[in-house]
Structures are given as structure tokens and as C-alpha cells.
Amino acid sequence: MSNLNVEIISVGNELCLGRVQDTNSFWLADKVTRIGGTVTRITCVRDDEEEICKVLEESLARRPRFILMTGGLGPTRDDKTIEAISRLTKKQNVIDEATITKTSERKGIPKGKLPPHYKRMARTISGAEAYLNPVGVSPTTVLEMERTTIVAMPGPPREVQAIFEAYISGMIAAESKHRSYSRRIVVDMVESEAEPLINQVMSEIADIYMKPLISQYTENGLLPVEIVAFGEDEDSCRITVEEAIRLLKGLASTKGGRVEEQETPPKIRGEIDDHQHRGA
């Protein structure tokens, strides 16, 4: 696997209260893995400046290459991400003028007459790079801290996905020497029967991860198994996955079992339900 470590921090009371699903972390972890990064930790924290500072400080101490943050960039008093980064880094928060200009043009309101909440949403950190939001207002703040890059994105899934694809994916991919490829199969075996065979496949084939998904048995009682391969490019990863499937099929047949392809899993909910997260 890659040693390009990435941590994800999701900010929001609604997440910690269980009122909204953290689809951003799920989506980001998948995308980061596909381009060769290794997500080593996912953290959810309330909209509390001190708590966000603590989480960031702990993350920075582990020295990941990237920290991806989502949420807490909106216009309300409980949006504390920029304040927390400012407090931790001792750098001032400032207004991103490019965001103000874009918002003025988009809303048809002169810059001097924009309501105060737009200016609050346009904040970034002094000395950081601010990237325009392709589909929303709040910019993405990218700040270098020694060997770690902090990326602070707004919370709505539609914005996170657009920002990641436009700016962040390329940053991570440029530093990664690996890629990954995944596929899901199903076996007509229970976990206790499948686990030894899966372990044997992983011991015989390098750079592969296999996980039986016992919480997702199909309606006809088949056990899904997720297979993820890591390699220099997607083609080599795909070949490794095919090899793993062939080996598992052979092992399963000796136990009277069979292996089948599973239909593509459902889309990540955040890709279609943008209303789940608040406005930033």
C-alpha cells in the first residue's frame, strides 16, 4: 500500500448528533484510495473551536501528508473551522477578495452592498491558498504546515465533490506512486468458511486487501467480499484483482462453494442527496 497518509476530519454538530450522515468522509476515502493515498484516520468533531483545535493538533502530530477537512465554513456563529485553524496556526483570518468578486457577480449585487454573511463565508487564512468554490460560495483554504497540507472545504457534498475533483485530487495524485482498483464479489459461504480462504489469497498475492462484508449479505444469502488491489497503475491493479478472484474461486470450489460477481454497489448517498449537509 501507499505510504502517502491522509486524514479526514468532518466538522459539524449535526454529524455528532447523528442527525446527518457523514457521506463526505465515505466519498473522500474512496477517492483518495483510488488515486493511491492511504486514509489512516477519519474523525468527526463538533462545531467547537477548542475541540477542532485539539483534533487538528493531534492530527498534525501524526504528520500525515494531507489533512482533508469538511464543514464549518458557513455564515453562522457555530461555523468555527476558520477560527480554529487561525488560532492553531497563529495566522489571521482574512477575506478572499476573489470570492467576494465572484459572489458579487453571481448574485448581481455590488461588492460594497453584499450582506455580511457573504463576507463571513469568504474568509480564508493569511498566507494560505484560497480556491474558488465551483458550485457554492465558501472558498477552499489550502495551508502548508511543515510537511502536512491542510485542506479546509465546505460541508455540502455537492461542493466537496466539485472542489476535490477540480483541485485536491490532482494534488494527491501528483505525489502518489500508486493507484488502486476495487471490485466486489459474492460467495455462497458464511464468514467462518470464507475467512480462511480470503486470508490464504492475501498471503499469496501481494498488495491486495479483501474484506468480507457480513453486514451486507444479499437477499439470497450470499456473502459480499470487497477486493482492493494496489499497484503502479489501474491496469496492473485490475490484473491483480482478477488473479485474486481466480485463486479464491479455486479455493472455494474445493469446499463446495462458488464465487460470483456482484452488481455495482449503490451510489454513495452524498452523490445524489446534497440536502443532507448544511450550506457550508
Helices and strands as residue ranges (DSSP letters): E 5-11, H 13-16, H 23-34, E 38-45, H 49-61, E 66-70, H 81-89, E 93-95, H 97-107, G 111-113, H 116-121, E 123-125, E 129-131, E 140-145, E 148-153, H 157-163, I 164-168, H 169-175, E 179-187, H 191-204, E 208-212, G 214-216, E 223-231, H 234-254, E 259-261, G 269-271, G 274-276
